Amino acid sequence: MTTLQNGHSKKPLDVAIVGGGLVGSLEALYLAKRGHRVRLYEYREDIRKTPQARGRSINLALSIRGRRALKDVGLEAHMIEQHGIPMVGRMIHRLDGSTYDIPYDARTNQCIYSVGRNYLNSLLLKESENYHNVERSFNHKLIEANLKKGSLTFLNTATKEEVNINADLIIGADGAFSAVRKAMMKQPLFDYSQKYIEHGYLELCIPADESGGFQMPASYLHIWPRGTFMMIALPNQDCSWTVTLFMPFENFKELDTEEKLIDFFEKYFPDSIPLIGRKRLIEDFFSGSPSPLVAVKCRPYNVDDKALIIGDAAHAVVPFYGQGMNAGFEDCTLLDQLFQKYNDNLADILTEFSSSRWRDTYAISDLAMYNYIEMRDLVTRPSYRLRKAFDDLMFWIFPNLWVPLYNSVTFTTMPYSQCVENRRWQNKVLFSIIILMVFIMIFCAFK
Ligand SMILES: Cc1cc2nc3c(=O)[nH]c(=O)nc-3n(C[C@H](O)[C@H](O)[C@H](O)COP(=O)(O)OP(=O)(O)OC[C@H]3O[C@@H](n4cnc5c(N)ncnc54)[C@H](O)[C@@H]3O)c2cc1C
């Protein structure tokens, strides 16, 4: 018997988490804090012992939903104060190399933070070592699952042995290509859709300058919007920048020689060449290949009171709203609230999570798809800037009534579906104002 966080004395649950990425490691902390026994199984080696692999974003934008979760497990202050680089807005790079900034929140100067993926994941794993009730098994690949029975089979990739376990609850936090979700798909009435966009991404790097400082203003997310494609850059702790080129695969394919690559960069991103360095640009570009981007929608997220999927396993989204990890972290916060509400009763917790969360994850998935168009194209248009100026003005006058879409998604914990509803309402109000003004003008003209 253990005294759980809610004050009740009862047998702790035995929870197996598949996936020790960002979301799985965070969920382990939430459950450990509640007094439950957690076994975390991760396919890869311990991330703390391996260098950053290519092909996965090196840094991520952390915003309020992720911060709230980190605060719950006592890591927010450390992450923000010591390892987060504030980004107060977008810095747009024009074709001629000139720049202008678009603040995220001109009213209260709220910002998002660039954080290192490996650092954050390592921090979460390290924190779990402070809990005697968390066990970590690396090099364990889930190969079979009987979710109804709560049994899992892993392959220990180091020893090649099979490991069978049983748990009261299985949590699949094993990413966009989740093996737990695959097992769930055998259940009747499981809805599933996946969409690969026609664009891929490739990461490049702007190194620190000779004195070890940033080569561009650090407190911005830099964007080179070019209509059908774009490049972005987020700052790193060592004063380098992770630069990500998002582009249709067919365009990547066309850049098959060094000359073509340099011509392309001279045409579309001329100011970035001296920052990246010609030699490094060629090396980095040709040493990797573009990675695909997938969005997954599915439901329900649970199998009875035995299994649940969270994070990218439940709702992988394209990265253009910077919300994938934040949404996954929010899953953990919401689950924790349900554990509290239902006093650890799994049937109630899993049923409510499944029936309520999908609306919000579907909403952020659609918003993320839309935001690619905004980032690569619309930001450069006068109509976008006019609308942003109007939204900012209204937000200034009515801070509680008129919260612009980006602000509600990024700086509030308003459910994502409500952020979308809010925007629809704002569009209607704006449309009514325009109609009214047209009527007044016509009336005045004929008076
Ligand atoms: C280019 C890019 C940029 C992004 N930028 C942002 C951003 O700025 N902000 C943001 O919030 N989000 C961003 N994201 C999204 C973010 O990376 C994901 O939402 C987040 O990593 C999801 O975490 P997760 O733990 O659910 O999944 P993952 O990070 O994929 O972790 C899953 C873990 O499960 C393990 N695993 C997989 N299969 C098995 C198995 N069979 N057995 C055992 N273990 C297994 C994997 O090894 C991995 O460690 C970005 C994504 C991309 C691709």
The ligand as an ORCA input file, in Angstrom:
! r2SCAN-3c Opt
* xyz 0 1
  C      10.705     19.281    -38.113
  C       9.867     19.247    -36.875
  C       9.770     20.367    -36.081
  C       8.979     20.357    -34.942
  N       8.886     21.490    -34.203
  C       8.086     21.511    -33.116
  C       7.975     22.686    -32.326
  O       8.609     23.701    -32.613
  N       7.159     22.662    -31.239
  C       6.436     21.554    -30.906
  O       5.682     21.616    -29.928
  N       6.531     20.429    -31.625
  C       7.329     20.372    -32.721
  N       7.457     19.222    -33.449
  C       6.655     18.048    -33.061
  C       7.363     17.236    -31.981
  O       8.630     16.838    -32.441
  C       6.534     16.012    -31.648
  O       5.194     16.367    -31.465
  C       7.052     15.337    -30.385
  O       8.363     14.892    -30.577
  C       6.146     14.167    -30.014
  O       6.696     13.514    -28.921
  P       6.326     11.993    -28.635
  O       7.062     11.628    -27.407
  O       4.856     11.802    -28.710
  O       6.911     11.194    -29.884
  P       8.434     10.983    -30.284
  O       9.218     12.197    -29.985
  O       8.410     10.484    -31.687
  O       8.924      9.825    -29.309
  C       8.475      8.512    -29.478
  C       9.466      7.583    -28.825
  O       8.973      6.247    -28.931
  C      10.044      5.396    -29.304
  N       9.476      4.240    -30.019
  C       8.972      4.207    -31.258
  N       8.549      2.970    -31.565
  C       8.819      2.208    -30.480
  C       8.644      0.813    -30.194
  N       8.105     -0.039    -31.090
  N       9.010      0.356    -28.985
  C       9.545      1.197    -28.056
  N       9.750      2.515    -28.284
  C       9.392      3.008    -29.482
  C      10.940      6.255    -30.196
  O      12.259      5.761    -30.258
  C      10.833      7.613    -29.510
  O      11.830      7.820    -28.548
  C       8.257     19.191    -34.588
  C       8.361     18.053    -35.377
  C       9.159     18.064    -36.512
  C       9.246     16.831    -37.349
*
